[in-house]
Amino acid sequence: MGTVASGALFACAAVLFLAGSAYARSSSTLERAALDWDGVRTSSNEARRARDELLLSPSEIADYREAGTWHDLFDTSGIAGQAPVLVWMLALIAVGLIGLPYVWVAGAGLPDRGFAFARPVGLLLVAWLSWWLASAEVLAFSRETLAIVAGGLGLGGIAIVLTCRREMLAWVRGSARLLAVEEAVFWILFAAFLAVRWANPDLWHPWLGGEKPMDLAYLNAVVKSDEFPPYDPWFAGGYINYYYFGFVLVGALVKATAIAPHVAYNLAVPTLAALLGAAVFGACLALQARTGGALRARTVVPAGLASLFVVVIGNLGEVEVLLERARGPIRDDWWFWTASRAITPGPGEPGPITEFPAFTYLFADLHAHAIALPYAATALGLALAYIGAPTAERRIARVVRFLILAIVVGALWVVNTWDLPTYAALATVAILLGAWAVRRRVAPALVRASLLAVALPVMAYLAFFPFHDHYRSTFHGFEIWRGGRTSLGDYLTVHGFFLFLIASALVADLALARDLGAAARALRLLLRSRKPRKVLELHRALVHPSIAYVALIACVVVGALAAFALALVGEFVAAVIIALLALTVVLLPRRERTSAPVVDQRLWQMTLVLVGCGLLITLSVEYVVVEGIDIGRSNTVFKSYLQVWVVWGIAAAVGARVAYEALTHAGRRLRIAWQSAFALLLASTLLYPILATGARIDNRFDTSVGPTLDGTAFMRKAVHRDKDRVLTLAHDLGAIRWMLDNVEGSPVVAELNTSPTLYGWGNRFAMFTGNPAIVGWDFHQRQQRGIAMPGAIEERIADVQRAYRTRDPDRAYRILRRYDAEYLVVGELERAYFPRGQDKWATRVGILWDLVYRNEGVEIYRLKTQPGAGP
């Protein structure tokens, strides 16, 4: 295995070396296509200035405009158009097979050898290598490149299988039932969420459609781009300054399958939910069992519960909606929306977002956090492989594991940067716990682990260097939050179910564990004793405390006093968190016992680390907020609580097993009380998928359109009212289809921007075609690129609206050509906003522009490069 795996890694390294060399050359000039070093006219200073302004150079713009002809990329009459689900499922099977040999090598310390992570890792490796080649201009981001990369990785995987065929065959035979269960988890979740998208595939809605227009526009732009960074479809002439790599992951599947993006979008959402569920299953399994893939109910049932907890259930907020409905009529959208805004904000403050994965994939915005969630669970699962890794493991297996983990952590960096600190820290702790689990030569193992922990973020950064080289972050640090606090009731509404299981497990561990550290044993004795004064006297006489022991006892005392003081001043959430955190910390040290294998102890310690991590995160958002890029603390709570949901969902599933087993030693009344509370709370969380799913499905323009996966289908019958006018969206649908079928490349298309209306129907052509608009949504563009070009977004919006408002065709022409607009849309929306400015277009046909398409409600003009010139 060593020789073959080394060869595969060498091939990977060679690709990166060649790509990096080409990237280093090309990024210094911005003359990306020519590679004629003597003919370069753009200086490095000019190139850097363009990059600082997040703009493409003229030669780059020309390259992007020529690429991405929609009807060349997607054939709706072929098998991808007629049977998209089948083609997509085959692609998912293929990426799983590609990733399996590599995670099998890396996952020697996992009970399923990493099988649960094969699919996300396989997709990541294919997309990542293809992205690198395109970023370095070695090969275009094309279907052919994806095939070459997939073929190369597949050949490396085949070589691993052939070299290790006996060991792998024995593994398959011994783990067949477990692998079947994990596959079932994936496909059941995929089918369930696919059914929801099939029932409501609409990709826009005027009130509760979310931000799908931006997501689909960016996905289209990534798929249509041959190089990276991709052009910005909402800022003509610029590139996307956003953590866009998630769209590369989805775009790789879209481009490889040739499924139209407005259909593939509705396949991607259930795929991500299923990937998350399978990865969570694998991570929870890894927290409970060492290598050996036999199917054991004691570990598999909690793993299944973890998938249920993380992906399917909601918080307790649905109970409040149900009670509100009992008091009288409520809005239909409350069933799926209210639980995601469970924290009551302070006066005048925006409400914190309390989103959870079931809402994420039901609401179905293809946002960064939705794409990152499966990779967060994958990073955690792969990190756990360090704890159970065989001591006699081959070096090549350790190298493969580290490289894959670094790539996954690096992917989190460029998919959803908020996740990076949490999961990089958890991976570091797992690496150190794995070294600590070594019975012999612990010190050298800890030194090596420390070096790996330091190298991990460095490798994660380098793995995505082209992204970091272009990206300009708007993050400026943190600031103290001086607004309202979360009430204890709201906190428990969001986290109460998980905390019930976690607290039960902590109490059970303190009461019954035989391998507790000295401080925890002393605390247990004190709590059990009816004469605490005598216990303290014996403690002083018999115990000779170490520094660590004193520190832990101090932690308990200070934690108890702090919790009490915080409760007195009304900071009840902080009081609960501090109390649980002190208990978690005192339970962390364990003493080695022959009846408690070291690896099992380290896995339980890692579970406690997950608990502590969630406690620290939920405490921090009460007092600290991300500076400059948040609205109140909405996004800080949102992104942080999602991380807590994943780590606590997994920890709570393990905690349910620990508490359940502990109850066998408890009295009947206590056992029945706990089981009843568990059943009641679980039933309450299951109200969300039961009640919210139907309401979300019904949240459509017109349910008579019927089930489909076509995200444009709503336009067939949808009627939208704006500016006191009725807009028939079927007219826009016809024009969009014409543009997809007839327009070459990715030219700039001028269309109305509806600012200050943020989520309006403007930019619909950029959304569905990916062709760049002059400017997209105001707030989002200012958030992503306002740091580089202050005032530019507002200026462009004013120009677009001025071009449509003015009655002077020559002035409109000058404005539109300033942004290199090639096509111009005049539809019912434009007439509704600026009715008196739309007569001018017909007066200059053949002089300033040509009419190239017309239906009952929409006209499309093609601007001439020079007035009076040919097209």
VOVEXKOL-910446 format. One record per residue (C-alpha): x, y negated, z negated; residue in one letter. Coordinates in steps of 0.5 Angstrom, whole numbers, plus 2048, in hexadecimal, padded with zeros to 3 digits. Layout:
XYZA;...
This chain:
800800800M;8067FB7FEG;8097FB805T;8027FA809V;7FF7F5804A;8067F1805S;8057F180CG;7FE7EE80CA;8017E9807L;8067E780BF;8027E7811A;7FE7E280DC;8047DE80BA;8067DD812A;8007DB814V;8007D580FL;8077D4810F;8057D3818L;7FF7CF816A;8037CB811G;8087C9816S;8037C781BA;7FF7C3816Y;8057BF813A;8077BD81BR;8007BB81DS;7FE7B8816S;8047B3817S;8017B081ET;7FA7B181FL;7FB7B3826E;7F87B9825R;7F77BC82CA;7FD7BA82FA;8037BC82BL;8077B8830D;80C7B582BW;8107B082FD;8097AD832G;8067AC82BV;8047A582AR;8007A5824T;8057A381ES;8057A7817S;8037A1814N;7FD7A0819E;7FB7A7818A;7FB7A6810R;7F77A0811R;7F27A4815A;7F27A980FR;7F17A480AD;7EB7A280DE;7E87A980EL;7E87A8816L;7EA7AC81CL;7EF7A9821S;7ED7A8828P;7F07AE82AS;7ED7B2825E;7E67AF826I;7E77B182DA;7E87B882BD;7E27B9827Y;7DE7B682CR;7DF7BB831E;7DE7C182CA;7D87C4829G;7D37C482FT;7CD7C782CW;7CB7CC831H;7D27CF832D;7D27D182BL;7CB7D482AF;7C77D882FD;7C07D882CT;7BE7DD831S;7C37E282FG;7C37E7829I;7C57E2824A;7BF7DE826G;7BA7E4826Q;7BD7E8821A;7C17E381CP;7BF7E7816V;7C27ED818L;7C87E981BV;7C97E6815W;7C97EC811M;7CE7EF815L;7D37E9814A;7D27EA80DL;7D47F180DI;7DA7F0811A;7DD7EB80CV;7DB7EF807G;7DF7F580AL;7E57F080CI;7E67EE805G;7E57F4801L;7EC7F7802P;7EF7F1800Y;7EB7F07F9V;7EC7F87F8W;7F37F67F8V;7F27F07F4A;7ED7F37EFG;7F17F97ECA;7EF7F67E5G;7E77F67E7L;7E27FC7E6P;7E07FB7EDD;7E77F97F0R;7E47F37F2G;7DE7F57F7F;7D97F07F4A;7DE7EB7F7F;7E07EE7FDA;7DB7EA801R;7DC7E37FFP;7E47E47FFV;7E37E7806G;7DF7E1809L;7E47DC805L;7EA7DF808L;7E77DF80FV;7E57D880FA;7EB7D680BW;7F07D8810L;7EC7D6816S;7EC7CF813W;7F37CF812W;7F47D0819L;7F07CB81BA;7F27C6816S;7F97C7819A;7F77C7820E;7FA7CE821V;7F37D1823L;7EC7CD824A;7E77CF81FF;7E37D3824S;7DF7DA824R;7E67DD827E;7EA7DA822T;7E57DD81DL;7E67E4820A;7ED7E4821I;7EE7E2819V;7E87E7817A;7EC7ED81CG;7F37EB818G;7F07EC811L;7EC7F2813G;7F27F5816L;7F67F4810G;7F07F780CG;7F07FD810I;7F87FE80FA;7F67FD807I;7F1802808V;7F580780CL;7FB806807T;7F7807801C;7F180C804R;7F28117FER;7F180C7F8E;7EC8087FCM;7E880F7FEL;7E88117F6A;7E680A7F4W;7E080A7F9V;7DE8117F7R;7DE80F7EFG;7DB8087F0S;7D680A7F6A;7D08097F1R;7D38027EEL;7D48007F5L;7CD8017F7A;7CA7FD7F1V;7CF7F77F3E;7CD7F77FAE;7C57F87F8A;7C67F27F4V;7C97EE7FAF;7C47F07FFW;7BE7F07FAI;7BF7E87F8L;7C17E7800F;7BA7EA802A;7B67E67FCA;7B97DF7FEF;7B97E0805L;7B17E2804A;7B17DB801V;7B47D7807R;7B07DB80CW;7AA7D9808A;7AC7D1808N;7B27D080DP;7B17C880DD;7B77C480EL;7B47BE80CW;7AE7BB808H;7AD7B4807P;7AC7B47FFW;7AF7BB7FCL;7B47BD802G;7BA7BC7FFG;7C17BA802E;7C07C0808K;7C17BA80DP;7C87B980BM;7CA7C080AD;7C77C2811L;7CB7BC814A;7D17BE811Y;7D17C6812L;7CF7C4819N;7D57BF81AA;7DA7C5817V;7D77CA81CV;7D87C5821K;7DF7C381FS;7E57C6822D;7EA7C381DE;7EA7C1816F;7E87BD813P;7E27BD816P;7DF7B6819Y;7D97B3815D;7D37B3818P;7D07AE814W;7D67A9815F;7D87A981DA;7DF7A881EG;7E17AB817G;7E27B2813Y;7DE7B580EI;7E17B3807N;7DE7B8803Y;7E07BE800Y;7DD7C2807Y;7E07C8806F;7DA7CC804G;7D77CA80BF;7DD7CD80EV;7DC7D480AL;7D47D380DV;7D77D1813G;7DB7D7815A;7D57DB814L;7D17D7818V;7D67D681EK;7D87DD81EA;7D17E081ET;7CF7DA823A;7C87D981FI;7C57D2820A;7C77CE81AP;7C07CC818H;7BE7D4818V;7C57D6815A;7C47D180FY;7BE7D580DN;7C27DB80DL;7C87D8809A;7C47D6803V;7C27DD801P;7C97DF803T;7CC7DB7FEL;7C77DD7F8A;7C87E47FAA;7D07E37FAL;7CF7E07F3L;7CB7E57F0G;7D07EB7F2A;7D67E77F0A;7D27E67E9V;7D17ED7E9F;7D87EF7EAG;7DB7E97E5A;7D67EC7DFC;7D87F37E1L;7DF7F17E0A;7DE7EE7DAL;7DC7F47D7Q;7DF7FA7DAA;7E67FC7DCR;7E97FF7E3T;7E48057E4G;7DE8047E8G;7D98097E5A;7D28077E5L;7D18067DDR;7CA8037DBA;7CE7FF7D5R;7D27FB7DAT;7CE7FB7E0V;7C77F97DDV;7CA7F27DAP;7CE7F17E1A;7C77F17E4G;7C47ED7DFL;7CA7E87E0A;7C77E87E7S;7C07E67E5L;7C27E17E0F;7C77DD7E5V;7C37DE7EBV;7BC7DF7EAV;7B97DC7E4I;7B87D57E2G;7B87D17DCN;7B37D07D6L;7B07CA7DAG;7AB7CE7DEE;7A77CF7D7V;7A67C87D6E;7A47C77DDV;79F7CD7DCL;79C7C97D5L;79C7C37D9E;7977C77DER;7937C97D9A;7917C27D7R;78F7C07DEG;7917C07E5P;7997BF7E7I;79C7BD7EDR;79E7C47F1D;7A57C27F2D;7A67C27EAW;7A67CA7EAW;7AD7CA7EEF;7B07C37ECW;7AE7C17E5T;7B37C67E2A;7B97C37E6S;7B87BD7E2R;7B77BF7DBA;7BB7BA7D7I;7B77B47D5T;7BB7AE7D7P;7BC7A87D3G;7B87A17D4P;7BA79F7DBG;7BF7A57DDE;7BE7AA7E3P;7BD7B17E1G;7C27B67E0P;7C27BB7E5I;7C17C27E1T;7C17C67E8E;7C27CE7E7F;7C47D37EDP;7BD7D57EEA;7BB7CE7EFF;7C17CD7F3T;7BF7D37F8Y;7B77D27F8L;7B87CA7F9F;7BD7CC7FFA;7C27C6800D;7C87C9803L;7CC7C57FEH;7D37C67FBA;7D17C97F5H;7CD7CE7F8A;7D27D07FCI;7D77D07F7A;7D37D47F2L;7D57DB7F5P;7DD7D97F5Y;7DC7D77EEA;7DA7DD7EBA;7DF7E17F0T;7E57DD7EDA;7E37DF7E6L;7E27E67E8G;7E97E67ECL;7EC7E37E6A;7E97E97E1L;7ED7ED7E5A;7F37EB7E2Y;7F17ED7DBI;7F07F47DDG;7F57F57E2A;7F97FB7E1P;8007FA7DET;8047FE7E3A;8017FB7E9E;8057FA7EFR;8077F37F0R;8047F27F7I;7FD7F37F4A;7FF7ED7EFR;8017E97F5V;7FA7EA7F9V;7F67E97F2R;7FA7E27F1F;7F97E07F8L;7F27E27F9I;7F07DE7F2L;7F47D87F4A;7F07D87FBI;7EA7D87F7V;7EB7D37F2V;7EE7CF7F8G;7E77D07FBA;7E47CD7F5L;7E87C77F6W;7E67C57FDV;7DF7C87FCV;7DC7C57F6N;7E27C27F2T;7DE7C17ECW;7DF7C97EBD;7E67C87EBL;7E87C77E4P;7E47CC7E1T;7E57D27E5Y;7ED7D07E5A;7ED7D07DEA;7E97D67DDL;7EE7DA7E2A;7F47D77DET;7F17DA7D8V;7EF7E17DBA;7F67E17DDI;7F97E07D6L;7F47E57D3L;7F77EA7D8G;7FE7E97D6A;7FC7E97CFW;7F97F07D0A;7FF7F37D2V;8017F77CCR;8097F77CDR;80D7F17CFR;8087EC7CEV;80C7E67CEA;80F7E77D5P;8087E97D7A;8067E27D4L;80B7DE7D8V;80A7E17DER;8027E07DDA;8047D97DBS;8087D87E2L;8027DA7E6L;7FD7D67E2A;8017D07E4V;8027D27EBA;7FB7D47ECL;7F87CC7EDP;7FF7CB7F1V;7FD7D17F6M;7F67CF7F6A;7F87C87F8Y;7FC7CA7FEL;7F87CF800A;7F37C9802F;7F87C4804F;7F57C180AP;7EF7C0807F;7F37BC801H;7F77B8806D;7F17B5809H;7EC7B5803Y;7EB7AE7FFR;7E87B07F9S;7E37AB7F5T;7E57AE7EEF;7E87A87EAH;7E87AC7E3G;7E37AC7DDF;7DF7A77D9E;7DB7A87D2I;7D47A97D3W;7D07A47CFR;7C97A57D1G;7C47AA7CFG;7C67B17CCR;7C27B77CDT;7BD7B97C8S;7BE7C07C5L;7B77C27C8G;7B97C17CFD;7C07C47CEY;7BD7CA7CBL;7B87CA7D1T;7BE7CA7D6V;7C27CF7D2H;7BE7D27CDG;7BD7D97D0F;7C57DA7D1F;7C67D77CAL;7C27DC7C6F;7C57E27C9L;7CC7DF7C8I;7CB7DD7C1A;7C87E47C0S;7CE7E77C3A;7D37E27BEL;7CF7E47B8V;7CF7EB7BAA;7D77EB7BBD;7D87E77B4L;7D47EC7B1A;7D67F37B3L;7DC7F27B7A;7E27F77B4R;7E87F37B8D;7E77EC7B6L;7EC7E77B4G;7EE7E67ADA;7EA7DF7ADA;7E47E27B0A;7E47E87ABR;7E57E37A5A;7DF7DF7A8L;7DB7E57A8R;7DC7E77A1L;7DB7E079EL;7D47E07A2L;7D27E77A0R;7D47E6798S;7CF7E4793R;7D57E178FK;7D97DD794P;7DC7DA78ER;7DF7E078CK;7E17E2793V;7E57DB794L;7E97DD78DE;7EB7E4790L;7ED7E1797H;7F17DC793R;7F47E278FA;7F57E7795L;7F67E379BV;7FC7E079EH;7FA7DC7A4P;7FE7DB7AAS;7FE7D47AEI;7F97D77B3A;7F47DA7ADY;7F47D37AAV;7F37CF7B1A;7ED7D47B2L;7EA7D37ABI;7EB7CB7ACA;7E77CC7B2C;7E17CF7AFV;7E17CA7A9V;7E27C47AEV;7DD7C77B3G;7D87C87ADA;7D97C17AAL;7D97BE7B1A;7D27C17B3A;7CF7BF7ADF;7D17B87AEA;7CF7B87B5L;7C87BA7B3A;7C87B57AEL;7C97B07B3V;7C47B37B8G;7C97B67BDE;7C57BD7BCF;7C87BF7C3V;7CF7BE7C1A;7CE7C17BAA;7CC7C77BDV;7D17C87C2I;7D77C67BDI;7D47CC7B8A;7D47D17BEL;7DB7CF7C0L;7DE7D07B9A;7DB7D77B9L;7DD7D87C0T;7E47D67BEV;7E57DA7B8V;7E27E07BBL;7E87E07C1L;7EE7E37BDP;7ED7EB7BDR;7F27F07B9R;7F47F67BDE;7F07FC7BBR;7F18037BFT;7E98037BFS;7E97FD7C3A;7ED7FD7C9P;7F17F77CAV;7EE7F57D1V;7E77F67CED;7E97F17C9Q;7EC7EC7CER;7E67ED7D2L;7E17EB7CCW;7E67E57CBQ;7E57E37D2M;7DE7E37D1T;7DF7DF7CBL;7E37DA7CFV;7DD7DA7D4L;7D87D87CEV;7DD7D37CBG;7DE7D07D2C;7D77CF7D3G;7D67CB7CCL;7DC7C77CEL;7D97C57D4I;7D27C37D1T;7D57BF7CCL;7D97BB7D1S;7D47B97D5V;7D07B67CFE;7D67B17CEY;7DA7B07D5V;7D87AF7DCV;7DC7AF7E2V;7DD7A87E4E;7DB7A47EAG;7D87AA7EEI;7D27AB7EAD;7CB7A87E9I;7CA7A87E1G;7CD7AF7DFR;7C87B37E4S;7CE7B67E8N;7D27B77E2T;7CD7BB7DFV;7CB7BF7E5F;7D17C17E7K;7D47C37E0S;7CD7C77DEY;7CE7CB7E5L;7D47CD7E2Q;7D17CF7DBV;7CC7D37DEW;7D07D77E2V;7D57D97DCV;7D07D97D7W;7CB7DD7DBG;7D17E27DCI;7D37E27D4A;7CB7E27D2A;7CB7E97D6A;7D17EC7D2V;7CE7E97CCG;7C77EC7CDA;7CB7F37CDR;7CF7F17C7V;7C97EF7C3A;7C47F57C5Y;7CA7FA7C3E;7CB7F67BDA;7C37F77BBL;7C47FE7BBT;7C77FD7B4H;7C27F87B2A;7BB7F97AFG;7B57FA7B3R;7B17F37B2R;7B87F07B4L;7B87F47BAR;7B17F37BCI;7B17EB7BBA;7B87EB7BFW;7B57EF7C5Q;7AE7EB7C4S;7B27E47C5A;7B67E77CAF;7B07E97CEA;7AD7E37CDL;7B27DE7CFL;7B47E37D5L;7AD7E27D7A;7AD7DB7D7S;7B37DA7DBT;7B07DF7E0L;7AA7DA7E1L;7AE7D67E5Y;7AF7DA7EBP;7A87DD7EAI;7A57D67EAL;7AA7D27EEA;7AB7D67F4T;7A37D67F7G;7A37CE7F6A;7AA7CD7F9R;7A77D17FFI;7A17CD800D;7A57C7800N;7A57C6807R;7A27C180CF;79D7C680FD;79D7CE80DT;7997CF813S;7A07CF817V;7A17D6814G;7A77DA811P;7AD7D9815T;7B57D8814L;7B57D2819D;7B67CC815G;7B47C781BT;7AD7CB81BA;7A97C6816F;7AA7C181CM;7A57C5820R;79F7C281CK;7A27BD817A;79F7B6817V;7A37B1813H;7A17AA810R;7A67A5810D;7A579D810K;79D79E811D;79E7A2817R;79D7AA819V;7A37AD81CL;7A27B3820T;7A87B781EL;7A77BC824A;7AA7B6829H;7B07B6825D;7B17BE825L;7B07BD82DG;7B67B882DA;7BA7BC829I;7B97C282DR;7BB7BE833W;7C17BC830M;7C47C282EL;7C37C5834D;7C57C0839N;7CA7BB835V;7D27BD836E;7D77BD830G;7D57B982AS;7D47B182CP;7D17AC828V;7CA7AB827V;7C77A5825A;7C07A6821E;7BD7A281BL;7BF7A2814N;7B97A1810T;7BD79D80AS;7BB79B805P;7B77A2805T;7BC7A7804L;7B97AE805Y;7B57AB80BG;7B57AE812W;7BA7AA815G;7C17AE817N;7BC7B4819R;7C07B5820F;7C77B581CA;7C47BA817M;7C17BF81DF;7C77BE822T;7CD7BC81EG;7CE7B7823N;7D17B181FP;7CD7AB81DA;7CF7A481CI;7CE7A4815V;7CA7A9810G;7C77A9809W;7C97A2806D;7CB7A57FFF;7CE7AB801H;7D27A8806Q;7D47A3801R;7D67A87FCQ;7DA7AC801Q;7DE7A6804R;7DC7A0801G;7E37A07FDI;7E77A0804A;7E279B808M;7DE796803P;7D9793806G;7D979780DA;7D379B80BI;7CF79580AE;7D1792810E;7D0798815R;7C9799812I;7C8791813A;7CA79281AD;7C679881CV;7C079581AQ;7C278E81DR;7C2792824A;7BB795823Y;7B878F820R;7BB78A825T;7B778882CR;7BE78782FD;7C078D833P;7C778A834D;7C878982DR;7C679082CA;7CA793831Y;7D078F82ER;7CF792827I;7CE799829L;7D479982DR;7D8796828R;7D779D825Y;7D87A182BD;7D17A382BA;7CF7A7832E;7C87A9830Y;7C27A582DL;7BC7A882AV;7B67A482BV;7B07A8827G;7AA7A7823E;7AE7A581DL;7B27A0820E;7AB79D823R;7A879D81CA;7AE799818Y;7AF79481EF;7AA794823P;7AB78D826R;7B2790828G;7B179682CQ;7AE792832D;7B5790834K;7B8797836W;7B479883CA;7B679183FT;7BD793840R;7BD79A842V;7C279B848G;7C6795845I;7C879783EL;7C579E83DW;7C17A3841D;7BB7A783FL;7BD7AE83EV;7B77B183AY;7B07AF839R;7AA7B2835N;7A47B0833E;7A77AD82CG;7AF7AC82EV;7B37A9833E;7BB7AB833I;7C07A6837Y;7C77A7839R;7CB7A1838L;7CF79F83EK;7D779E83CT;7D7797840Q;7D0793841P;7CE795848G;7D379B849A;7D17A284BG;7CF7A6845P;
